[in-house]
Amino acid sequence: MLSPQKTLDTYYLEARRDLLEVAAMLDRYDEAVMRDGAKAQDESKRHSLLDAMALLSKADHPKANRAEQLLVHFAKIS
């Protein structure tokens, strides 16, 4: 089992990369909206990602079960 510091040190760059990927995808969507002058007909996937990020930012304790919360969240829209 990794210590709290070792956990952060081990997984930080990977998690940061994944968050940057989400941010880049949302930026690409925004650019497409500006270019085309209209939003997607169904923005449920965009809203789902934004809701998921809100879920991740809420809990700050060891029993938050963030991964489980996201699995349940994404199962609702699939």
N, C-alpha and C positions, 0 to 999 in steps of 0.2 A: 504494500500500500504506500502510495506517495504522500509526502508531507504536503500541507497546503502550498507552501512556496514552490516546491518541486512540481506540483500539479500546474500552477500558473506558468512556471518557467517552461514546462514541457509542452503545454497545449496552447499557449497564448498566440503564437504566430499563426498557427493553423486556424484558430478561431477568428483572429483578426482578418485573415485572408477570406474566410467565408463571409464575414460581415461586409467586407469590401465588395465581394461578388454581388451580394444582395443590393447594396447601395448602387453599384454600377448598373444592375438590371433596372432598378427604379429610375435612374437617370436616363437610361436608354428609352424607357417608356415615356418619360416626360418629354424628351426630345422628339419622339415620334408623335406625341400629342400636339406639340407646337408646330411641327412640320405639316401634319395632316389637318390640323385645326379641329380635331374631334377626339374625344376619349374612346376607348374600346366600348363596344356595346355591352359587354359583360366584364365588369371590373372586380368580380368576386375574388379572383386570384390575387390581384394587387391588394385588395382590402385584407385578404387572409394573411398575406405577408406582413402588412402593417400591424394587424392584430397580434400576430405571433411575436413580433418585436416588442409590443407592449406587454405581452405575457412574460417574456424573458426579463423585462426590466422591473417587474413587480417584486417578486420574492427575493429575499436576501438571507436565507437560512438553509442549513444542510438538508432539510426534509422538503425542499420546495418541489422536487420531482418535475423539474422543468422539461426534461425529455418526454416524460409521460404526458404532461399537459400539452405539449406540442403535437404529439401523436394523436391525442384525442381531438385537438383543434383541427388538424389537417384531415382527419378521418371524416369530419363533419362536412367538408366541402368537396371531397373527392368524388 
